[in-house]
């Protein structure tokens, strides 16, 4: 990923995430994908995008740990 430019277009971001272009623009509009608007142009800083992806993985891991904890609690109450 080092060969990517420092800032990406929404189209480039969509390709990296392997999602539809329309979905990427909608996620940007909903502020689900971090971006910066400069005039009419929307850019996604590469470093911010990859940190965001890492944090999504951390969130998923936290949710899985919470689910496992809830199962333990429910099992202990039986």
N, C-alpha and C positions, 0 to 999 in steps of 0.2 A: 504494500500500500504506500510505500515511500515515493513511488513514481506518480502519485496523484498530486494535483495542484493543491495549494494551501486552502483555497476556497473552491467549492463545488457549486454547480448549478443544481436546481431541483431535479432536472432530467438525469444528471450524473448521479445524484444521490439515489434516485429511484433505481437506477441500474445497479448500484452497489448493494442496495437493500433487496434487490430482486423483487420489486413491487411495481405495480402499474404507475405510470406517470401521473394519472389523475389522482390516484390514491396518495401519492407523494405530495402533490399540491394541496390536497385536502388536509393531510396531516400537518403540513406547514401552516395552513390557514388556522387550524385548530390548536396550533402551538404544541403539537405532539413531537414534531421534529424541530430541533433548535435551528433558527435561521435569523438572518439579518436582512432587512429590506433597505436598499439604497436606491432612492427614486422609485423607478418601476421594476428594478432588478432585485431578485431574491437570491441570496447566496447562503451557503451552508459551510461554515468553517470546518475543514477536515478534522482537526483535532477535537473540536466540540462534538462532531458527529460520532467519532469513535469513543469518546468518553461517555456520551449518551448511550451508545450501544452497550458499553460495559456496565453502566448503571442499570440498564434494563435486565441484564443477566443477573446482577446482584439482587434486584427486586424479585425476579422469578425464584431465585434461590431462597430468599427470605420467605416468600409465600409458600414454597414447598416445605420449609422448616416449620412454619406455622401450622400447615396442614398436618404434618407428622406429629406435632405437639398436641394438636386437638384430638387426633386419633388416640394418642396415649391417654389423654385425660378421659375421653369417652370410654375407652377400654377399662380404665381403672375404676370407673363408676359402676361397671356391670357386676 
